[in-house]
Each structure stands twice: as structure tokens, then as C-alpha cells.
Amino acid sequence: MTGIIASVHEAGSTAQWESWVHHGMHVSSQIVGIVGVLVLLWGIALAGVQFVRTELCRLRGEDPRAHQGSLRKLLGFYLLLGLEFLVAADIIETIIKPDLESLLVLGLIVIIRTVISFTLNWELRHEGGPDTSEGNNGE
């Protein structure tokens, strides 16, 4: 009888531990997602300030092209970084609940992020700016 009680108690502890891990991963996913949104909002705010500066330069008769290039690089950087956080949050959620819908949503987000990253990096390289992809060494 003692063995049955011990195994029931042990099974309860395992279920409780799994519940805590599941809850912790869900909270982590939400935090990472919020950080991603905050990064996006911060980038949009910085780009907005840069946009106003660019327009002021244009109104003073200066050539705005140099400012426009830095504006695109700034906004592109924060868009990519924010999307990285959002993809990480979706990966954590998919680990928690790996159903077909979650996998399809994650796959679609990764494809969209990859296309955006490739396009932004290609544009930055062809504008004469530095390549923002890590480990690329300008290739």
C-alpha cells in the first residue's frame, strides 16, 4: 500500500512540475513578444524623429538623400530586430503547444521575416551601406 501512495505522490509532483514549466515557458514567451513589440515601437519612434530631421533639412534646401539612407537603415534594423523577438516568442509558444496551426503560423512568420531580411539587406548593400547580416563579411 505504501508503494501505491508513494507512486501517486510522485506522479502528482511530476504533473505539478510540468505545469510550472509550461506556465514559465508561456510567461517567457509573452515577455519576449512584448520586448519585440517594444523594439518595433522604439524603432518607429526613432525613425519618426529622423524623418522630421530629414524633412527639415529638405525644407532648408539641403540634399535629403544622405539622411533618407540612414533613416531606412535605422528603421530596417529595428524592424528586423523586433521581428526576431517575435519569432522567438512564437517558437517558444510552438514548443509549448505543437499543433498544426501553431506550426503553420510559425512557418509563415519565419518565411515573411526571411523575405524582409533578405530584401532589406539587399537594398542596404546596393545603396552602398554596410551589410547588416552577421557573419556575411560583405559577400
Summary of the structure (lengths in Angstrom):
residues: 139
radius of gyration: 22.9
end to end distance: 69.6
largest distance: 90.0
contacts: 359
relative contact order: 0.10
helix: 84%
strand: 0%
